[in-house]
Amino acid sequence: GNTIDTTGAFPVFYARTPAAQWRAELESELGAEPDGGSAFGGVRSVALAPGGLIAVLDHRAPQILAFTSDGTPDGSWGRAGAGPGEYRRPYSVAFLGDSLLLFDPGLSRITLFD
């Protein structure tokens, strides 16, 4: 059967049963161009909202892009700058309920878009 070795600094689990087989399938594609290329220049972070909305932070784009769960463009958030709703060096995005949080170390702040 399965065993756990606790003699070292960290427990090690040894499975004697066959490993599960995983398979990846494409469900939707964001930013695909007709020529097979991508509309994104440098995706840095992606966040999924509870309702299925997807936020894509492309640090080369002027805005954070929004997509529906089937990949359809659905608006954007923010823009480059230093004022409210703007960012200088965006790093990551996350959803807090229906609000989008943007971490921007370039301006030393977290911006909340609602």
C-alpha positions as a LaTeX table, in Angstrom:
\begin{tabular}{lrrr}
\hline
Residue & $x$ (\AA) & $y$ (\AA) & $z$ (\AA) \\
\hline
Gly1 & 0.00 & 0.00 & 0.00 \\
Asn2 & 0.89 & 3.65 & 0.30 \\
Thr3 & 3.51 & 4.70 & 2.87 \\
Ile4 & 4.75 & 7.90 & 4.49 \\
Asp5 & 8.44 & 8.28 & 5.39 \\
Thr6 & 8.81 & 10.68 & 8.31 \\
Thr7 & 12.50 & 10.13 & 9.01 \\
Gly8 & 13.72 & 13.22 & 7.14 \\
Ala9 & 13.09 & 16.93 & 7.58 \\
Phe10 & 9.89 & 16.67 & 5.49 \\
Pro11 & 7.42 & 13.78 & 5.23 \\
Val12 & 7.57 & 11.93 & 1.91 \\
Phe13 & 4.48 & 10.11 & 0.59 \\
Tyr14 & 5.07 & 7.02 & $-1.54$ \\
Ala15 & 2.09 & 5.92 & $-3.63$ \\
Arg16 & 2.02 & 2.30 & $-4.70$ \\
Thr17 & $-1.06$ & 2.72 & $-6.86$ \\
Pro18 & $-0.96$ & 3.95 & $-10.47$ \\
Ala19 & $-0.96$ & 7.72 & $-10.88$ \\
Ala20 & $-4.09$ & 9.40 & $-12.20$ \\
Gln21 & $-4.01$ & 10.28 & $-15.87$ \\
Trp22 & $-4.48$ & 13.97 & $-16.63$ \\
Arg23 & $-5.51$ & 15.46 & $-19.94$ \\
Ala24 & $-5.76$ & 19.13 & $-20.93$ \\
Glu25 & $-8.40$ & 20.35 & $-23.37$ \\
Leu26 & $-8.78$ & 23.83 & $-24.85$ \\
Glu27 & $-12.06$ & 25.37 & $-23.69$ \\
Ser28 & $-11.66$ & 28.92 & $-24.94$ \\
Glu29 & $-8.93$ & 31.16 & $-26.26$ \\
Leu30 & $-8.36$ & 34.81 & $-25.43$ \\
Gly31 & $-6.76$ & 37.32 & $-27.78$ \\
Ala32 & $-6.32$ & 34.97 & $-30.73$ \\
Glu33 & $-5.70$ & 36.71 & $-34.05$ \\
Pro34 & $-6.97$ & 35.33 & $-37.39$ \\
Asp35 & $-3.37$ & 34.75 & $-38.55$ \\
Gly36 & $-2.71$ & 32.47 & $-35.55$ \\
Gly37 & $-0.87$ & 35.14 & $-33.54$ \\
Ser38 & $-1.88$ & 36.75 & $-30.27$ \\
Ala39 & $-3.27$ & 40.18 & $-29.49$ \\
Phe40 & $-1.26$ & 40.22 & $-26.25$ \\
Gly41 & 2.21 & 41.67 & $-25.97$ \\
Gly42 & 3.18 & 40.45 & $-22.51$ \\
Val43 & 0.59 & 38.88 & $-20.21$ \\
Arg44 & 1.70 & 39.29 & $-16.62$ \\
Ser45 & $-1.41$ & 38.27 & $-14.65$ \\
Val46 & $-4.87$ & 36.77 & $-15.20$ \\
Ala47 & $-7.77$ & 36.77 & $-12.73$ \\
Leu48 & $-11.16$ & 35.08 & $-12.84$ \\
Ala49 & $-14.17$ & 36.80 & $-11.23$ \\
Pro50 & $-16.80$ & 34.74 & $-9.39$ \\
Gly51 & $-19.28$ & 35.47 & $-12.23$ \\
Gly52 & $-16.88$ & 34.20 & $-14.91$ \\
Leu53 & $-15.41$ & 37.50 & $-16.11$ \\
Ile54 & $-11.69$ & 37.25 & $-16.90$ \\
Ala55 & $-9.23$ & 40.12 & $-16.38$ \\
Val56 & $-5.97$ & 40.01 & $-18.34$ \\
Leu57 & $-3.07$ & 42.25 & $-17.33$ \\
Asp58 & $-0.88$ & 42.75 & $-20.38$ \\
His59 & 1.91 & 45.04 & $-19.21$ \\
Arg60 & 2.42 & 46.30 & $-22.79$ \\
Ala61 & $-1.24$ & 47.25 & $-23.29$ \\
Pro62 & $-2.64$ & 50.60 & $-22.20$ \\
Gln63 & $-5.48$ & 48.94 & $-20.23$ \\
Ile64 & $-6.41$ & 45.82 & $-18.28$ \\
Leu65 & $-8.62$ & 43.85 & $-20.66$ \\
Ala66 & $-11.87$ & 42.10 & $-19.69$ \\
Phe67 & $-13.27$ & 38.98 & $-21.38$ \\
Thr68 & $-16.35$ & 36.85 & $-20.84$ \\
Ser69 & $-15.88$ & 33.17 & $-20.02$ \\
Asp70 & $-16.21$ & 32.26 & $-23.73$ \\
Gly71 & $-13.38$ & 34.65 & $-24.71$ \\
Thr72 & $-15.46$ & 37.58 & $-25.98$ \\
Pro73 & $-13.92$ & 41.02 & $-25.24$ \\
Asp74 & $-15.98$ & 42.81 & $-22.56$ \\
Gly75 & $-14.39$ & 46.17 & $-21.76$ \\
Ser76 & $-11.33$ & 47.28 & $-19.84$ \\
Trp77 & $-10.08$ & 48.91 & $-16.65$ \\
Gly78 & $-7.64$ & 51.75 & $-16.04$ \\
Arg79 & $-4.92$ & 53.29 & $-18.15$ \\
Ala80 & $-1.29$ & 54.34 & $-17.93$ \\
Gly81 & $-0.62$ & 57.39 & $-15.76$ \\
Ala82 & $-0.34$ & 58.42 & $-12.13$ \\
Gly83 & $-3.85$ & 59.62 & $-11.28$ \\
Pro84 & $-6.92$ & 57.80 & $-9.94$ \\
Gly85 & $-7.60$ & 54.61 & $-11.91$ \\
Glu86 & $-4.19$ & 54.83 & $-13.57$ \\
Tyr87 & $-1.03$ & 52.80 & $-13.14$ \\
Arg88 & 2.66 & 53.04 & $-13.92$ \\
Arg89 & 4.07 & 49.52 & $-13.63$ \\
Pro90 & 1.19 & 47.06 & $-13.19$ \\
Tyr91 & 2.21 & 43.73 & $-11.70$ \\
Ser92 & $-0.82$ & 41.59 & $-10.83$ \\
Val93 & $-4.61$ & 41.57 & $-10.70$ \\
Ala94 & $-7.10$ & 39.74 & $-8.48$ \\
Phe95 & $-10.82$ & 39.89 & $-7.84$ \\
Leu96 & $-12.28$ & 40.71 & $-4.44$ \\
Gly97 & $-15.95$ & 39.94 & $-4.96$ \\
Asp98 & $-16.97$ & 41.96 & $-8.03$ \\
Ser99 & $-14.12$ & 44.48 & $-7.62$ \\
Leu100 & $-10.78$ & 44.20 & $-9.38$ \\
Leu101 & $-7.58$ & 44.84 & $-7.43$ \\
Leu102 & $-4.45$ & 45.97 & $-9.25$ \\
Phe103 & $-1.03$ & 45.84 & $-7.56$ \\
Asp104 & 1.23 & 48.54 & $-8.98$ \\
Pro105 & 4.73 & 48.69 & $-7.46$ \\
Gly106 & 5.56 & 51.58 & $-9.83$ \\
Leu107 & 3.20 & 53.83 & $-7.85$ \\
Ser108 & 3.51 & 51.86 & $-4.58$ \\
Arg109 & $-0.22$ & 51.20 & $-4.38$ \\
Ile110 & $-3.08$ & 48.80 & $-4.84$ \\
Thr111 & $-5.96$ & 50.20 & $-6.90$ \\
Leu112 & $-9.54$ & 48.97 & $-6.48$ \\
Phe113 & $-11.78$ & 49.07 & $-9.58$ \\
Asp114 & $-15.48$ & 48.49 & $-8.91$ \\
\hline
\end{tabular}
